[in-house]
Amino acid sequence: MNIKQKLGMRIKDLRYEKKMSQKDLAYAADLDRSYIASVENGQRNISIVNIEKVAIALGVSLQFFFTNKYFDEDTKSHTKL
């Protein structure tokens, strides 16, 4: 799974937990609904600025956003020096 897919899955999971539609999230984050859909599907490269907007709209910190099973596997492979 590439990073765009991981970010998309994380956003979708958090959105489901908050019982938000893509339209609700897009409105709260001041982004377009079709943009949210393409990010969730791993088709779009989301900027860090928009990741922050999405995290705020979902009511989570950036630290919490990236603390997840999707990102844990990458840190394990990069910890060896």
C-alpha positions as CSV (number, residue, x, y, z in Angstrom):
1,M,0.0,0.0,0.0
2,N,1.5,3.4,-1.0
3,I,1.3,6.5,1.2
4,K,-1.6,8.0,-0.8
5,Q,-3.6,4.9,-0.1
6,K,-2.6,4.9,3.6
7,L,-3.7,8.5,4.1
8,G,-6.9,7.9,2.3
9,M,-7.8,4.9,4.4
10,R,-7.0,6.8,7.6
11,I,-9.2,9.7,6.6
12,K,-12.0,7.3,5.6
13,D,-11.7,5.4,8.9
14,L,-11.8,8.5,11.0
15,R,-14.7,10.0,9.0
16,Y,-16.7,6.8,9.6
17,E,-15.9,6.9,13.3
18,K,-17.2,10.5,13.4
19,K,-20.3,9.4,11.4
20,M,-19.5,12.1,8.8
21,S,-20.3,12.0,5.1
22,Q,-17.7,13.1,2.6
23,K,-19.9,16.2,2.1
24,D,-19.8,16.9,5.9
25,L,-16.0,16.5,6.0
26,A,-15.5,18.6,2.9
27,Y,-17.6,21.4,4.4
28,A,-15.9,21.3,7.8
29,A,-12.4,21.3,6.1
30,D,-13.3,23.9,3.5
31,L,-12.4,21.5,0.7
32,D,-14.4,20.1,-2.2
33,R,-16.3,16.8,-1.8
34,S,-14.8,15.3,-4.9
35,Y,-11.3,16.2,-3.6
36,I,-12.1,14.3,-0.4
37,A,-13.4,11.3,-2.4
38,S,-10.2,11.2,-4.6
39,V,-8.0,11.4,-1.5
40,E,-9.8,8.6,0.3
41,N,-9.5,6.5,-2.9
42,G,-5.7,7.1,-2.9
43,Q,-5.9,8.9,-6.3
44,R,-4.8,12.3,-5.1
45,N,-1.6,13.5,-3.5
46,I,-2.9,15.6,-0.5
47,S,-0.8,18.4,0.8
48,I,0.3,18.7,4.5
49,V,-1.8,21.9,4.7
50,N,-4.9,19.9,3.6
51,I,-4.0,17.0,6.0
52,E,-4.1,19.6,8.8
53,K,-7.5,20.9,7.6
54,V,-8.9,17.4,7.5
55,A,-7.5,16.5,11.0
56,I,-9.0,19.7,12.5
57,A,-12.3,19.0,10.8
58,L,-12.2,15.4,12.2
59,G,-11.3,16.8,15.7
60,V,-8.0,14.9,15.9
61,S,-4.4,16.1,16.3
62,L,-1.8,15.4,13.6
63,Q,0.0,13.2,16.0
64,F,-3.1,11.1,16.5
65,F,-3.8,11.1,12.8
66,F,-0.5,9.5,12.0
67,T,-0.6,7.1,15.0
68,N,-2.2,4.2,13.3
69,K,-1.6,0.7,11.9
70,Y,-1.3,2.1,8.4
71,F,1.8,4.1,9.3
72,D,3.3,1.8,12.0
73,E,4.6,-0.7,9.5
74,D,6.8,2.0,7.9
75,T,8.4,3.1,11.1
76,K,9.5,-0.5,11.9
77,S,11.4,-0.9,8.7
78,H,13.2,2.5,9.1
79,T,14.3,2.2,12.7
80,K,17.5,0.2,11.9
81,L,20.5,2.4,11.5
